[in-house]
Amino acid sequence: MKAVPKVNTDGLYIEDALVDDAFNGVVPFYAEPPVPDPALPDPDDEQPEPEIAGYIVGVPVPPGLYLPRFDLGAWEAYQEEEEPSEPPVFWIEGMTPEEIEEITTTQPQEPTETERLAAEVAELKELSAQNQSDIQAVESNVEKAQDDNAELRETSSVLGSEQAKQELTVIDLRQQNNVIGGELVKKEISIMDLHMQNQVLGQMLAALELKLLAQGLGGESDV
């Protein structure tokens, strides 16, 4: 199966239709016949003549047309030639230059799929860099907390040899040490979470770059 253009009776492109791979040429398609009113008497059993609604065209649409229009007259003249010459250009622009100018100057151009993917890749790269910066900041805080913890341990050891009146200070320092230890655990959990986020973002970035590459390669082969 392949997709070929459908046009109305004026040759203007409507949509694509799926046909057999061997299909070529131009064939008409017909409008649905009106449903008879059962309340009205049927004067005879004759079926109404089917009305042509448009044509299925086996000639592909070239790129660059705003409103493709198939020249049915040129096609009929080409078919009537006894010795067909080089096929003429059957697809022409269906819009006037004024209409094209109005569209291109008043309506913003929609970003292409490639442009959207490129924007998503740039956004993910920025987010990944921000996450890396957050990881470095948390790691720096963890190192500072570890230094503070070591210093408090040393101070606690020294105070253990002092007189009994300083034991209350040692207890207080130990409580501070426990609090810092809890904060240290929280920060280590934060680092693990940020590393996991960074890995997920890296995978998404790689998938989008592959998709962008595939889109770029596919764009070269589009008609």
Long-range contacts (C-beta under 8 A, 24 or more apart in sequence): 4-56, 4-57, 4-58, 4-60, 5-56, 5-57, 5-59, 5-60, 5-61, 5-68, 5-70, 6-54, 6-55, 6-56, 6-57, 7-54, 7-55, 7-57, 7-69, 7-70, 7-72, 8-53, 8-54, 9-52, 9-53, 9-54, 9-55, 10-69, 11-55, 11-69, 11-70, 11-71, 11-72, 11-94, 12-67, 12-68, 12-69, 12-70, 12-94, 13-61, 13-67, 13-68, 13-69, 13-70, 13-94, 14-54, 17-56, 19-56, 19-58, 23-56, 23-58, 24-58, 25-58, 26-55, 26-56, 26-57, 26-58, 26-59, 26-70, 26-72, 26-75, 27-55, 27-56, 28-52, 28-53, 28-54, 28-55, 28-56, 29-53, 29-54, 29-55, 29-56, 57-90, 59-90, 59-91, 60-223, 61-91, 61-223, 62-91, 62-223, 63-222, 63-223, 65-91, 65-92, 65-93, 65-94, 66-93, 66-94, 66-95, 66-99, 66-100, 66-103, 67-93, 67-94, 67-95, 68-92, 68-93, 68-94, 69-93, 69-94, 113-215, 114-212, 114-215, 114-216, 114-219, 117-208, 117-211, 117-212, 117-215, 118-212, 120-208, 121-205, 121-208, 121-209, 121-212, 124-201, 124-204, 124-205, 124-208, 125-205, 127-201, 128-198, 128-201, 128-202, 128-205, 131-194, 131-197, 131-198, 131-201, 132-198, 134-194, 135-191, 135-194, 135-195, 135-198, 138-187, 138-190, 138-191, 138-194, 139-191, 141-187, 142-184, 142-187, 142-188, 142-191, 145-180, 145-183, 145-184, 145-187, 146-184, 148-180, 149-177, 149-180, 149-181, 149-184, 152-176, 152-177, 152-180, 153-177
